[in-house]
Amino acid sequence: MDYPMHPIGVIHSPFTDKSQTPIQASRSQAIGFVEIYTEFAEGLQDLEGFSHIILFYVFHESTGYSLHVKPFLDDKLHGVFATRYPARPNQIGFSVVRLISPIANVLQVEGVDMLDGTPLLDIKPYVPEFDIRTDTRAGWYESHKD
């Protein structure tokens, strides 16, 4: 069964090459702009009340995938689903970014970690009550924390 998806906008960032992108949005202070296509702009109503938003997008420069990868922060192979590696069976990425200012159909955000021209699939508000978990484990990454 197919699940067709179509971009609702495009993400503009200062990064034009994969080697330039930060490893995660939480490690980025880069400013970007999320341009929502006109036909979806009404869906931005009331978004300005949120400090952070979750962007879902396409890893449009990623080709192919492997079920075992070496993530950026480790030198050992791990299953792709135990990583945030961009080469995936479905090229879907997500980032939590700080919403600086919405102006009409353009959102200025901080913390971009994606390439300029990245197709945007969806936006969801970040709600701490729903999104924060305190009783967590971070698998193999726990040995790499700063």
C-alpha positions as CSV (number, residue, x, y, z in Angstrom):
1,M,0.0,0.0,0.0
2,D,1.3,3.5,-0.8
3,Y,1.0,6.5,1.4
4,P,1.6,9.5,-0.8
5,M,3.0,12.6,0.8
6,H,3.4,16.0,-0.7
7,P,5.5,18.9,0.7
8,I,3.6,21.6,2.5
9,G,6.6,24.0,2.2
10,V,10.3,24.2,2.0
11,I,13.0,24.8,4.6
12,H,15.7,27.4,4.0
13,S,18.9,27.0,5.9
14,P,22.5,28.2,5.6
15,F,23.7,24.7,4.9
16,T,24.2,23.7,1.2
17,D,26.3,20.7,1.7
18,K,25.7,17.6,3.9
19,S,29.1,18.0,5.5
20,Q,28.1,21.4,6.9
21,T,25.0,20.3,8.8
22,P,25.0,20.0,12.5
23,I,24.5,16.5,13.9
24,Q,21.2,17.4,15.7
25,A,19.0,20.4,16.0
26,S,19.8,20.6,19.7
27,R,23.4,21.2,18.8
28,S,22.6,24.0,16.3
29,Q,22.1,27.7,16.8
30,A,21.7,28.3,13.1
31,I,18.8,30.5,11.9
32,G,16.5,29.3,9.1
33,F,13.2,30.0,7.5
34,V,10.4,27.7,7.0
35,E,8.3,28.8,4.0
36,I,4.8,27.3,4.0
37,Y,3.1,27.1,0.6
38,T,0.2,29.5,0.3
39,E,-2.5,26.8,0.2
40,F,-1.4,25.6,3.7
41,A,-0.8,29.0,5.3
42,E,-4.1,29.1,7.2
43,G,-3.0,26.0,9.1
44,L,-0.4,28.2,10.9
45,Q,-3.1,29.9,13.0
46,D,-2.2,30.0,16.7
47,L,1.3,28.5,16.1
48,E,2.9,31.8,17.4
49,G,2.0,30.8,21.0
50,F,4.5,28.0,21.0
51,S,8.2,28.4,21.7
52,H,9.3,25.3,19.8
53,I,7.9,23.3,16.9
54,I,8.7,19.9,15.4
55,L,9.5,19.9,11.7
56,F,9.0,16.7,9.7
57,Y,10.8,16.7,6.4
58,V,12.4,14.6,3.6
59,F,16.1,13.8,3.5
60,H,16.0,14.8,-0.1
61,E,19.7,14.4,-0.7
62,S,19.9,11.0,0.8
63,T,20.2,8.0,-1.5
64,G,20.0,4.4,-0.6
65,Y,20.2,2.9,2.9
66,S,21.8,0.1,4.9
67,L,20.2,-1.7,7.8
68,H,23.5,-1.3,9.7
69,V,25.2,2.1,9.9
70,K,28.0,3.9,11.8
71,P,26.4,6.9,13.3
72,F,28.2,10.2,13.4
73,L,29.0,9.9,17.2
74,D,30.3,6.3,17.2
75,D,32.7,4.1,15.2
76,K,30.6,0.9,15.6
77,L,27.9,-0.5,13.5
78,H,24.3,-0.2,14.8
79,G,20.9,-1.0,13.3
80,V,19.7,2.0,11.4
81,F,16.5,2.1,13.6
82,A,18.8,2.5,16.7
83,T,20.3,5.7,15.1
84,R,19.2,9.0,13.7
85,Y,21.3,8.4,10.5
86,P,19.8,10.2,7.5
87,A,20.1,7.3,5.0
88,R,16.9,5.3,5.9
89,P,14.3,3.1,4.2
90,N,11.9,6.0,4.4
91,Q,13.8,9.3,4.1
92,I,11.9,11.1,6.9
93,G,13.7,13.4,9.2
94,F,12.5,15.5,12.1
95,S,13.9,18.4,14.2
96,V,12.7,20.3,17.2
97,V,13.5,24.0,16.6
98,R,12.8,27.2,18.4
99,L,10.1,29.4,16.8
100,I,11.5,32.9,16.7
101,S,8.8,34.6,14.7
102,P,6.0,33.7,12.3
103,I,5.4,36.3,9.6
104,A,2.5,35.4,7.2
105,N,3.5,32.1,5.7
106,V,7.2,32.2,6.8
107,L,8.5,31.0,10.1
108,Q,11.9,32.2,11.4
109,V,13.4,29.4,13.5
110,E,16.6,28.6,15.4
111,G,18.3,25.3,15.5
112,V,18.2,24.2,11.9
113,D,20.2,21.1,11.0
114,M,18.9,20.3,7.5
115,L,20.0,21.3,4.0
116,D,18.7,24.4,2.3
117,G,15.8,23.5,0.1
118,T,14.6,20.6,2.3
119,P,11.0,19.7,1.5
120,L,8.7,20.1,4.6
121,L,6.1,17.4,5.2
122,D,4.5,18.6,8.4
123,I,4.7,20.8,11.5
124,K,3.6,19.9,15.0
125,P,3.8,22.1,18.1
126,Y,6.3,21.0,20.8
127,V,4.3,20.5,24.0
128,P,6.5,19.5,27.0
129,E,3.7,17.7,28.8
130,F,3.4,15.4,25.8
131,D,7.0,15.3,24.5
132,I,9.3,15.1,27.5
133,R,10.0,11.7,29.0
134,T,12.1,11.5,32.2
135,D,12.4,7.7,32.8
136,T,14.6,7.1,29.7
137,R,17.6,5.1,28.4
138,A,19.7,6.1,25.5
139,G,21.1,2.7,24.5
140,W,24.6,2.7,22.9
141,Y,24.6,6.6,23.0
142,E,24.9,6.7,26.8
143,S,28.6,5.8,26.6
144,H,29.1,8.9,24.3
145,K,27.4,11.6,26.3
146,D,29.6,14.6,27.1
